[in-house]
Amino acid sequence: MPKGRPRQFDIDQALDAALLLFWRHGYEGTSMAALTKAMGINVPSLYAAFGNKESLFKKALDRYLQNPASYLPKALEEPTARCAVEKLFQGAINMVMNPRHPDGCLLVQGALASSPAAASIRKELSLRRKAAEAAVRRRFERAVAEGDLPANVKAANLARYVLTVLWGLSVQAAGGASRTQLKEVVQLALRCWPERV
């Protein structure tokens, strides 16, 4: 069976270029023409390597979670829940204030303004946000079981609160908030931390 022509582009570089475009302009704000230009490939090559635009977006989301947003699973490895949350907030601030990254969080802003045609993208982003919240909830459940958090703490509520603040940081950063202002928000949020008696 004859082999196809070998790829003339670096898959990882092309995916990084797509990620930056989706992150900067959202799913619907990123055209196929802009994608192919940034990725340095033509439309048939894009489809052959990544499938359609939606599947490319999902691969870009995977890349986002493995690289810029990888601070989340790393933070959850901290020895206490409080340290985990502090690292989580620190990681989020570092990511959104990185001048090499577009503003905000791709999971939050990727489909905020979108038509009904992008319903599957909104659903995908929602599922990814829920997965992040579930990971934080499980970490807090462990902390309650270990006595690191008070027994009366509802892990699901605390996880929802932490993720609301976390994603709010990205919205604030996209709106021009400074690193100092984001740190002040974190300090206020941590004042609500449930302490053991």
C-alpha positions in Angstrom: 0.0 0.0 0.0 1.6 3.4 -1.0 2.4 5.7 1.8 1.2 9.3 1.9 3.6 12.2 1.8 5.4 12.7 5.1 4.3 15.7 7.2 6.2 18.9 6.4 5.5 20.6 9.7 6.0 20.1 13.4 2.8 18.9 15.1 3.7 20.3 18.5 4.6 23.8 17.1 1.4 23.8 15.0 -0.7 22.9 18.0 1.0 25.6 20.2 0.2 28.1 17.5 -3.5 27.0 17.4 -3.7 27.1 21.2 -2.5 30.7 21.3 -5.1 31.7 18.7 -8.0 30.0 20.4 -6.8 31.4 23.8 -6.6 35.0 22.4 -9.7 35.0 20.2 -12.0 32.2 21.5 -13.3 29.3 19.5 -15.6 31.2 17.1 -13.3 34.2 16.9 -10.6 32.0 15.4 -11.1 31.4 11.7 -9.7 28.5 9.7 -7.7 31.0 7.6 -6.1 32.4 10.8 -5.4 28.9 12.0 -3.7 27.6 8.9 -1.7 30.8 8.6 -0.5 30.7 12.2 0.2 26.9 12.1 2.0 27.2 8.7 -0.1 24.5 7.1 -2.9 24.3 4.5 -6.5 23.2 5.2 -6.1 19.6 4.0 -3.0 19.2 6.2 -4.9 20.6 9.2 -7.8 18.1 8.7 -5.4 15.2 8.1 -3.4 15.9 11.3 -6.0 17.2 13.7 -9.5 16.5 12.2 -11.9 19.4 12.1 -11.8 22.7 13.9 -13.6 21.3 16.9 -11.3 18.4 17.3 -8.3 20.8 16.9 -9.8 22.9 19.7 -10.1 19.9 22.0 -6.5 19.0 21.3 -5.5 22.6 22.0 -7.4 22.4 25.3 -5.5 19.2 26.2 -2.2 21.1 25.5 -3.4 24.0 27.6 -4.1 21.8 30.6 -0.7 19.9 30.2 1.3 23.1 29.9 0.1 26.6 31.0 -2.6 25.3 33.3 -0.6 22.3 34.7 -0.2 24.2 38.0 -3.6 22.8 39.1 -2.7 19.1 39.5 0.7 20.1 40.9 -0.9 22.3 43.5 -3.1 19.6 44.7 0.0 17.5 45.6 0.8 19.9 48.4 0.8 18.4 51.9 -2.1 20.5 53.3 -5.3 21.7 51.7 -4.4 25.3 52.6 -1.0 25.0 50.9 -2.7 23.5 47.9 -5.0 26.4 47.6 -2.2 29.0 48.1 -0.2 27.2 45.3 -3.3 27.1 43.1 -3.9 30.8 43.4 -0.2 31.5 42.9 -0.1 29.3 39.8 -3.2 31.0 38.4 -1.7 34.5 38.9 1.6 33.5 37.4 -0.2 32.1 34.3 -2.5 35.1 33.7 0.3 37.6 34.3 2.8 35.8 32.0 3.4 38.3 29.1 3.9 35.4 26.7 0.3 34.2 27.3 -3.0 35.8 26.1 -5.1 37.4 28.8 -7.3 35.2 31.0 -8.1 31.5 31.2 -9.0 29.5 28.1 -11.4 27.4 30.0 -13.3 30.4 31.2 -13.1 32.7 28.1 -12.9 30.2 25.3 -16.6 30.3 24.5 -18.1 33.1 26.6 -19.5 34.9 23.6 -20.6 32.2 21.2 -23.6 31.3 19.0 -25.8 28.3 19.3 -23.5 26.6 16.7 -20.8 26.4 19.3 -22.9 24.7 21.9 -20.6 21.6 21.8 -17.6 23.8 22.6 -19.4 25.4 25.5 -20.3 22.0 26.8 -16.7 20.8 26.4 -15.3 23.8 28.3 -18.0 23.2 31.0 -17.0 19.6 31.4 -13.3 20.6 31.7 -14.1 23.2 34.4 -16.2 20.6 36.3 -13.3 18.1 36.1 -11.0 20.7 37.7 -13.6 21.4 40.4 -14.0 17.7 41.0 -10.2 17.3 41.4 -10.2 20.1 44.0 -13.2 18.6 45.8 -11.5 15.2 46.1 -8.4 16.9 47.6 -10.6 18.6 50.2 -12.5 15.4 50.9 -9.1 13.8 51.6 -8.2 16.8 53.8 -11.4 16.3 55.8 -10.8 12.6 56.2 -7.2 13.2 57.4 -8.2 15.9 59.9 -6.5 18.7 57.9 -9.8 20.4 57.4 -12.6 20.6 60.0 -15.0 17.7 59.9 -18.0 20.0 59.2 -16.5 21.4 56.0 -18.5 20.6 52.9 -15.7 19.8 50.4 -18.0 20.4 47.4 -18.9 23.9 48.6 -15.3 24.8 49.4 -14.1 23.6 46.0 -16.8 25.6 44.2 -15.7 28.7 46.2 -12.0 28.2 45.5 -12.6 27.7 41.7 -14.9 30.7 41.6 -12.1 32.9 43.0 -9.6 31.1 40.8 -11.4 31.8 37.5 -12.4 35.3 38.7 -8.7 36.1 38.9 -8.4 35.3 35.2 -11.4 37.6 34.4 -9.9 40.4 36.5 -6.5 39.9 34.8 -8.1 40.1 31.4 -9.7 43.3 32.5 -6.3 44.9 33.4 -5.9 44.0 37.1 -2.3 44.1 38.3 -0.4 41.2 40.0 -0.6 43.2 43.3 -4.4 43.6 42.9 -4.8 39.9 42.2 -2.7 39.0 45.3 -4.9 41.3 47.4 -8.0 39.3 46.2 -6.3 36.1 47.2 -5.5 37.4 50.6 -9.1 38.4 51.1 -10.3 35.0 49.9 -8.0 33.1 52.2 -9.4 35.0 55.2 -12.5 32.8 54.7 -10.4 29.6 55.0 -12.0 27.1 57.5 -9.6 26.7 60.4 -9.5 23.7 62.8 -10.5 24.6 66.3 
